[in-house]
């Protein structure tokens, strides 16, 4: 999800129109991180992006969790590699933790957890091993969980942000009457 799409697809401001955050008094609301057009799930937004720079950087090692459907089904020869967390190394990434949710003859649902969070990391790791991503859903970003939030719903997570170490500076006038 982004702020502008040359092909006219929905962007972040489109989803904010029916929320309290569409009020201009909040300032410019920006997404933290990104979800590409073929992904779904949790997207964090802020009007104070400077406070989040360490949270977003790969060096910050903030865990991101995803539910991913792949095709073909996870091959027996790849099972140990994926479950050991070493599948990412072959594609040039750090450890990518993988758990199998369920399998069918044609596809597998995986839970994938990573800390680097580089652009298209999951898709690149899976492609490197010959798998196609059919669905990719972000379930969690650090302490923030998708939970039961429905598509298009939004909530204010200020308390959770403070627990994650995000601190807002409060500017007050030093002029006294």
C-alpha positions in Angstrom: 0.0 0.0 0.0 1.4 3.4 -1.0 0.4 7.0 -1.3 0.2 7.1 -5.1 -0.4 4.4 -7.8 0.1 5.3 -11.5 -2.4 2.6 -12.5 -5.1 4.1 -10.3 -5.4 1.3 -7.8 -6.5 2.1 -4.2 -3.9 3.7 -2.1 -3.6 4.5 1.6 -5.5 7.8 1.5 -8.4 6.1 -0.1 -8.8 3.8 2.9 -8.6 6.8 5.4 -11.5 8.7 3.9 -14.1 7.2 6.2 -11.9 7.3 9.3 -11.2 10.0 11.9 -7.7 10.2 10.5 -9.0 11.8 7.3 -9.3 15.1 9.2 -6.4 17.4 8.1 -5.7 18.4 11.7 -3.9 15.0 12.0 -1.3 16.1 9.4 0.0 13.8 6.7 -0.7 10.2 7.5 1.9 7.8 6.0 2.3 4.0 5.9 5.1 2.4 7.9 6.7 -0.2 5.7 4.8 -1.4 2.7 2.5 -4.1 1.4 2.7 -4.7 -2.3 -0.5 -5.0 -4.5 -0.5 -8.8 -4.2 -0.3 -8.8 -0.4 -2.8 -8.2 2.4 -2.9 -7.8 6.2 -1.6 -5.5 8.8 -0.5 -2.0 7.7 0.7 0.5 10.3 0.2 4.2 9.6 1.6 7.3 11.4 1.6 11.0 11.2 5.0 11.0 13.0 7.3 8.8 10.8 10.6 10.1 12.3 10.0 8.2 15.5 9.7 4.9 13.6 12.9 4.9 11.7 14.7 2.4 14.0 11.5 0.2 14.1 11.5 -0.1 10.3 15.2 -0.6 9.6 16.4 -4.2 9.0 19.0 -3.5 11.7 16.2 -3.0 14.2 15.4 -6.7 14.0 11.7 -6.1 14.5 9.9 -9.4 13.9 7.3 -9.6 11.2 4.9 -12.6 10.9 3.1 -13.7 7.8 0.6 -16.4 6.6 1.7 -17.6 3.1 0.1 -20.0 0.7 2.6 -21.5 -1.8 2.4 -23.7 -4.9 3.4 -26.4 -5.4 3.0 -28.0 -2.0 6.2 -28.0 0.1 8.5 -30.7 -1.3 9.9 -33.4 1.0 13.4 -32.4 0.0 12.9 -28.8 1.2 11.1 -29.6 4.4 14.1 -29.8 6.7 15.7 -26.8 5.1 12.6 -24.7 5.6 11.9 -25.9 9.1 15.5 -25.3 10.2 15.2 -21.6 9.3 18.0 -21.8 6.7 15.8 -21.4 3.5 16.5 -17.7 3.5 20.3 -18.1 3.4 20.3 -19.6 -0.1 18.5 -16.4 -1.3 20.9 -14.1 0.5 18.8 -13.3 3.6 19.1 -14.0 7.3 17.1 -16.7 9.1 13.5 -17.1 8.0 11.5 -19.1 10.5 8.9 -21.4 8.9 6.1 -23.5 10.3 3.7 -25.6 8.3 0.0 -24.7 8.9 -1.6 -27.2 6.5 -0.8 -29.0 3.3 -2.7 -30.3 0.4 -1.5 -32.1 -2.7 -1.2 -28.8 -4.7 -0.3 -26.1 -2.1 0.8 -25.5 1.5 -0.1 -22.8 4.0 3.0 -21.6 5.9 3.6 -19.3 8.8 6.8 -17.3 8.2 8.6 -15.1 10.6 11.5 -12.8 9.8 13.4 -9.8 11.2 15.1 -8.3 8.1 11.9 -7.2 6.4 13.6 -6.4 3.1 11.6 -5.6 0.0 9.9 -8.8 -1.4 12.0 -11.0 1.0 9.4 -13.7 1.4 8.6 -13.9 -2.3 12.3 -13.9 -3.2 13.2 -16.7 -0.7 10.3 -18.9 -1.9 11.0 -18.2 -5.6 14.7 -19.2 -5.0 13.4 -22.6 -4.0 10.9 -22.9 -6.9 7.7 -21.9 -5.1 5.1 -19.4 -6.2 3.3 -17.3 -3.5 -0.4 -17.4 -4.0 -1.4 -15.5 -0.9 0.7 -13.4 1.5 -0.9 -11.9 4.6 0.9 -9.9 7.3 -0.3 -11.1 10.7 2.0 -9.1 12.9 4.6 -6.3 12.8 6.6 -6.2 16.1 4.1 -6.0 18.9 1.2 -5.0 16.6 -1.2 -7.9 15.7 -3.8 -8.1 12.9 -6.1 -10.1 15.2 -9.7 -9.8 14.3 -9.4 -6.5 12.3 -11.4 -6.8 9.1 -10.2 -5.5 5.7 -10.6 -1.7 5.6 -11.0 -1.4 9.4 -8.6 0.8 11.4 -7.8 1.3 15.0 -5.6 3.6 17.0 -2.6 1.8 18.5 -0.9 4.6 20.5 -0.7 2.5 23.7 0.9 -0.4 21.9 3.3 2.0 20.1 4.5 3.3 23.5 5.0 -0.2 24.8 7.2 -0.8 21.7 9.4 2.1 22.7 8.0 4.6 20.3 8.1 8.0 22.1 6.4 11.1 20.8 7.8 14.5 21.6 5.2 16.9 22.8 5.8 20.5 21.8 4.5 23.0 24.2 4.8 26.8 24.2 7.4 28.2 26.5 5.6 31.5 26.6 3.7 32.0 29.8 1.0 34.6 30.2 
